[in-house]
């Protein structure tokens, strides 16, 4: 409980930065409220790869390169600004892969039907049979990952998988679990429009509510928490408090170090850095 309260306190004490209104070149107008020192780059347009599709799965590899799971089984890696190249990684028959995620130890895991599979340069290795079909995965601390979602039709479950075979049930949500982020002990869960904190002595604490359903969560520096809806990206700056710095652009977000990657199904992948400046700006804007 003390650690959960410390997270909420830290968010309220972070400093601020100047706010500017910027637009992104070579793209549709972008409503962005960014500090002067934040660098924003459009990495790749989805229309250069395939037909935009909200079912793309997205992550960023340990080297900071965004990767898309396209058409069920093909990975497309964004290798540089404005460039994209197909990757040879495959882990099953076409159309059977449902999600992908890099773990803290650098392992690449994918969901193939009901199977959790590790993909290496030597091929694919079965890791664990999952409780439900077509589940999603996100890393926790080393050796652990979150498994959630599936197709149950009457709510969704969240599990914690621990290397070696243990699968711990954490909660059952009445609605769709849109996103999960945490270290396995302290877990942020998005259900519908709201974000909650699941902690050892605070099992279900309200954090913030957005105007639209939340589709993605990411932990940032200084105990910060970023979120994305289909049309916006923001950061939580305290209990019930949030600041949206991207408007008319959203989807899935990932953070590697000081870089925030945003996958927008209608446009492409954008990179913003440093993340710490976004946190400081958001806290200052809320305190003003």
Secondary structure, 3 states (H helix, E strand, C coil): CHHHHHHHHHHHHCCCCCCEEECCCCCCCCEEEECCCCEEEEEEEHHHCCCCCCCCEEEECCCCCEEEEECCCEEEEEEECCEEEECCCCCCCCCCEEEEEECCCCCEEEEECCEEEEEECCEEEEEEECCCCCEEEEECCCCEEEEEECCCCCCEEEEEEECCCEEEEEEEECCCEEEEEECCCCEEEEECCEEEEEECCEEEEEEEECCCCCCEEEECCCCCEEEECCCEEEEEEECCEEEEEEECCCCEEEEECCEEEEEECCCEEEEEECHHHHHHHHHHHHHC
